[in-house]
Amino acid sequence: MKTMYKILGVLCFVFAVFVLLLALLMFASGESGIGAFFAINCLFFAFLGRYLMKRSRKSQSQNARIQDSAPIGEDANIDITEKPQPTVKEEPIAQPEDAKSEIAQPEDAKSEITQPEDVKPEEAKSEDSEYEYYSFKVAGISFYQEDIIDSLAVENDDYDMTIKELADSYLINESVYKYLIPVSDVQLEDEPDNPHDPNAIKVLADGVHIGYVPSRSTNKVRQLLKKSPTVICDIYGGPSKIVFEDYNDDGEEVYTMKKSNHNIGAEVILKYCKAK
């Protein structure tokens, strides 16, 4: 459909130029009446061509939006799930006695905060013949959101842009986050003095405590740490906004913006050599 609109639009512009030449020829010959007729037709085809070209761009934008809105599948066992969550200030709480829970928290806090869904860690199949990967979601990160933002987050200048500035920068149909949270060093440390779980392993990102290895994964992680793996941490979420592009009945571009606040989350990936 997009190609058809574009072809018709180009043909209308070509025909408009041809009619304009006829109009100029008629005016030069003294046939002002016929020349005016051709001039009016030239304007009509030029307007029609402009409309068809806009319809072509609108069709392209709709196709792009459909593709962008498709769910993100798993890639190398990295599953980043963003869920809106209100920001609630809470004191950090250590891991619970119950091995099925990752972090202890009061009942009233549980009713106010929606924790991310647990994702069972799996060993990802890699195309790289030399390495394997293992990943897990950091548990209890909701209790450390303020420390993460205060110590690790960097303001994203793009977040302060207006709708027009974002559109001019081609930041359309994609989330623009208020914070960028880069991590260069990740440490997984035992916490034997944890009063709830002496088997606990805490996660440190650039020296900042951001949560724990899920209790069901601690034994596996300890085995993999003996292989001296490369440890990577991806922290995501926070306030964001997205600009949508649309067209009105006249074919003119219209932009709207939606703001969201996503729960801070993190995923740790261990890359290690395959056993020979």
C-alpha positions as CSV (number, residue, x, y, z in Angstrom):
1,M,0.0,0.0,0.0
2,K,2.9,2.4,0.9
3,T,4.5,1.8,-2.6
4,M,1.3,2.3,-4.4
5,Y,0.7,5.7,-2.7
6,K,4.2,6.7,-3.4
7,I,4.0,5.8,-7.1
8,L,0.7,7.6,-7.6
9,G,2.0,10.7,-5.8
10,V,5.1,10.8,-8.1
11,L,2.9,10.5,-11.2
12,C,0.7,13.3,-10.0
13,F,3.7,15.6,-9.5
14,V,4.9,14.7,-13.0
15,F,1.5,15.4,-14.5
16,A,1.3,18.7,-12.6
17,V,4.6,19.8,-14.2
18,F,3.3,18.8,-17.6
19,V,0.1,20.8,-17.2
20,L,2.0,23.8,-15.9
21,L,4.1,23.8,-19.1
22,L,0.8,23.8,-21.1
23,A,-0.6,26.6,-19.0
24,L,2.5,28.8,-19.6
25,L,2.4,28.0,-23.4
26,M,-1.3,29.0,-23.5
27,F,-0.6,32.3,-21.7
28,A,2.3,33.0,-24.0
29,S,0.0,32.4,-27.0
30,G,-2.6,34.8,-25.7
31,E,-5.1,32.1,-24.7
32,S,-5.5,33.2,-21.2
33,G,-8.8,31.3,-20.6
34,I,-7.3,28.0,-21.6
35,G,-4.1,28.9,-19.7
36,A,-6.1,29.5,-16.5
37,F,-7.8,26.2,-16.9
38,F,-4.5,24.3,-17.2
39,A,-3.1,26.3,-14.2
40,I,-6.0,25.2,-12.0
41,N,-5.5,21.6,-13.1
42,C,-1.8,22.0,-12.2
43,L,-2.6,23.0,-8.7
44,F,-5.1,20.2,-8.3
45,F,-2.6,17.5,-9.3
46,A,0.1,19.1,-7.2
47,F,-2.2,19.0,-4.1
48,L,-3.2,15.4,-4.9
49,G,0.4,14.3,-5.2
50,R,1.3,15.9,-1.9
51,Y,-1.7,14.1,-0.2
52,L,-0.7,10.7,-1.7
53,M,2.9,11.1,-0.5
54,K,1.7,11.9,3.0
55,R,-0.5,8.8,2.9
56,S,2.6,6.8,1.9
57,R,4.5,8.1,4.9
58,K,1.5,7.4,7.2
59,S,1.4,3.8,6.0
60,Q,5.1,3.5,6.7
61,S,4.7,4.9,10.2
62,Q,1.8,2.6,11.0
63,N,3.8,-0.5,9.9
64,A,6.8,0.7,12.0
65,R,4.5,1.1,15.0
66,I,3.1,-2.4,14.6
67,Q,6.6,-3.8,14.5
68,D,7.8,-1.8,17.5
69,S,4.8,-2.9,19.6
70,A,5.5,-6.6,19.1
71,P,6.6,-8.3,22.3
72,I,10.3,-8.7,22.9
73,G,11.3,-12.3,22.8
74,E,14.1,-14.0,24.7
75,D,17.6,-13.4,23.4
76,A,20.4,-15.4,25.0
77,N,18.2,-15.9,28.1
78,I,18.0,-12.1,28.7
79,D,14.4,-11.3,29.6
80,I,13.9,-7.7,30.6
81,T,10.3,-7.1,31.9
82,E,9.2,-3.6,32.8
83,K,6.2,-3.2,35.0
84,P,4.7,0.1,36.3
85,Q,5.1,0.4,40.0
86,P,4.6,3.3,42.4
87,T,7.7,4.5,44.2
88,V,7.6,3.6,47.9
89,K,10.4,4.4,50.3
90,E,11.3,1.4,52.4
91,E,14.2,0.3,54.5
92,P,16.3,-2.6,53.1
93,I,15.4,-5.9,54.5
94,A,17.7,-9.0,54.4
95,Q,16.7,-12.3,52.8
96,P,13.9,-14.2,54.6
97,E,14.1,-17.6,56.3
98,D,11.8,-19.1,53.8
99,A,14.0,-20.4,51.0
100,K,11.2,-19.8,48.5
101,S,11.3,-16.1,49.1
102,E,14.1,-13.8,48.0
103,I,13.8,-10.8,50.4
104,A,11.8,-10.5,53.6
105,Q,9.4,-7.6,53.8
106,P,6.5,-6.5,55.9
107,E,3.0,-7.5,54.9
108,D,1.9,-3.9,54.5
109,A,4.8,-3.2,52.2
110,K,3.8,-6.2,50.0
111,S,0.4,-4.8,49.5
112,E,1.8,-1.5,48.3
113,I,4.5,-2.7,46.0
114,T,4.1,-5.1,43.0
115,Q,7.3,-7.1,42.8
116,P,8.5,-8.2,39.4
117,E,7.4,-11.7,38.3
118,D,10.1,-14.3,39.2
119,V,11.8,-15.6,36.1
120,K,13.3,-19.0,36.5
121,P,17.0,-18.8,35.5
122,E,18.1,-21.0,32.7
123,E,21.3,-21.7,31.0
124,A,21.2,-20.0,27.6
125,K,22.3,-21.8,24.5
126,S,25.0,-19.7,22.8
127,E,26.2,-19.8,19.3
128,D,29.7,-19.2,20.6
129,S,31.3,-22.6,20.9
130,E,33.8,-21.5,23.6
131,Y,31.4,-20.0,26.1
132,E,28.1,-20.6,28.0
133,Y,25.8,-18.2,29.8
134,Y,23.7,-18.2,32.9
135,S,21.4,-15.4,34.0
136,F,19.1,-14.4,36.8
137,K,17.0,-11.5,37.9
138,V,18.3,-9.7,41.0
139,A,16.0,-10.3,43.9
140,G,14.8,-7.6,46.4
141,I,16.0,-4.8,44.2
142,S,12.9,-2.7,45.0
143,F,14.3,-2.1,48.5
144,Y,17.4,-0.5,47.0
145,Q,15.9,1.8,44.3
146,E,16.8,5.0,46.0
147,D,20.5,4.0,46.5
148,I,20.6,2.9,42.8
149,I,19.3,6.2,41.6
150,D,21.4,8.3,44.0
151,S,24.6,6.5,43.4
152,L,24.5,4.9,39.9
153,A,22.0,6.8,37.8
154,V,22.9,9.5,35.3
155,E,20.4,12.1,34.1
156,N,19.4,11.5,30.4
157,D,19.4,14.8,28.6
158,D,17.0,13.5,26.0
159,Y,14.3,13.1,28.7
160,D,14.0,16.9,29.0
161,M,13.3,17.4,25.3
162,T,9.9,18.6,24.1
163,I,7.6,16.6,21.8
164,K,8.9,18.6,18.8
165,E,12.6,18.1,19.8
166,L,12.1,14.4,20.2
167,A,10.3,14.1,16.9
168,D,13.1,16.2,15.2
169,S,15.7,13.8,16.7
170,Y,13.7,10.8,15.3
171,L,13.1,9.5,18.9
172,I,9.6,8.4,18.0
173,N,7.8,5.2,19.1
174,E,10.6,4.3,21.5
175,S,10.9,4.8,25.3
176,V,13.2,7.6,26.5
177,Y,14.2,7.0,30.1
178,K,14.9,9.7,32.7
179,Y,17.9,7.8,34.0
180,L,20.8,6.0,32.4
181,I,22.3,3.4,34.8
182,P,25.6,2.1,33.5
183,V,27.5,-0.5,35.4
184,S,31.2,-1.3,34.9
185,D,32.0,-3.6,37.8
186,V,29.8,-6.4,39.3
187,Q,30.6,-8.3,42.5
188,L,28.8,-11.4,43.9
189,E,29.7,-11.7,47.6
190,D,28.8,-14.2,50.3
191,E,26.9,-12.8,53.2
192,P,27.2,-15.6,55.9
193,D,26.1,-13.2,58.7
194,N,22.7,-12.7,57.0
195,P,20.3,-13.4,59.9
196,H,17.7,-15.0,57.6
197,D,19.8,-17.0,55.1
198,P,23.5,-17.7,55.8
199,N,23.7,-19.0,52.2
200,A,22.8,-15.6,50.8
201,I,24.9,-13.9,48.1
202,K,24.5,-10.2,47.6
203,V,24.9,-8.3,44.3
204,L,27.1,-5.2,44.2
205,A,27.1,-2.9,41.2
206,D,30.1,-0.5,41.2
207,G,30.2,-1.0,44.9
208,V,26.5,-0.3,45.5
209,H,24.4,-3.1,47.1
210,I,21.4,-3.6,44.7
211,G,19.9,-6.9,45.9
212,Y,20.6,-10.6,46.1
213,V,21.0,-13.7,44.0
214,P,17.7,-15.6,44.2
215,S,17.9,-18.3,46.9
216,R,17.1,-21.0,44.3
217,S,20.2,-20.0,42.3
218,T,22.9,-19.5,45.0
219,N,24.3,-23.1,44.7
220,K,24.5,-22.8,40.9
221,V,26.1,-19.4,41.1
222,R,28.7,-20.6,43.6
223,Q,29.7,-23.4,41.2
224,L,30.0,-21.0,38.3
225,L,32.1,-18.5,40.3
226,K,34.8,-21.2,40.5
227,K,35.1,-20.9,36.7
228,S,36.1,-17.2,37.1
229,P,33.2,-16.0,34.8
230,T,32.7,-12.6,33.3
231,V,29.9,-11.0,35.2
232,I,27.6,-8.4,33.5
233,C,24.7,-6.5,35.1
234,D,22.0,-4.6,33.3
235,I,19.9,-2.2,35.4
236,Y,16.8,-0.8,33.7
237,G,13.5,1.1,34.5
238,G,12.5,4.4,36.1
239,P,10.4,7.3,34.7
240,S,10.1,7.2,30.9
241,K,8.2,8.8,28.1
242,I,7.4,7.9,24.5
243,V,6.2,10.0,21.5
244,F,3.7,8.6,19.1
245,E,3.3,9.8,15.5
246,D,-0.1,9.9,13.8
247,Y,-1.9,11.8,11.0
248,N,-5.1,13.7,11.1
249,D,-7.9,13.7,8.5
250,D,-6.0,16.3,6.4
251,G,-2.9,14.1,6.3
252,E,-0.9,16.4,8.6
253,E,1.5,14.9,11.2
254,V,0.3,14.8,14.8
255,Y,2.4,13.9,17.8
256,T,1.3,12.7,21.2
257,M,3.4,11.8,24.3
258,K,2.7,9.3,27.1
259,K,4.7,9.2,30.3
260,S,5.2,6.1,32.5
261,N,7.1,5.0,35.6
262,H,8.6,1.6,35.5
263,N,9.9,-0.5,38.3
264,I,13.7,-0.6,38.6
265,G,15.0,-4.0,37.7
266,A,18.3,-5.7,37.1
267,E,19.6,-8.9,35.4
268,V,23.0,-10.5,36.0
269,I,24.6,-12.6,33.3
270,L,27.6,-14.9,33.9
271,K,29.7,-15.8,30.9
272,Y,32.1,-18.7,31.4
273,C,34.2,-21.1,29.4
274,K,32.7,-24.5,28.5
275,A,34.1,-27.5,30.1
276,K,36.4,-29.4,27.8
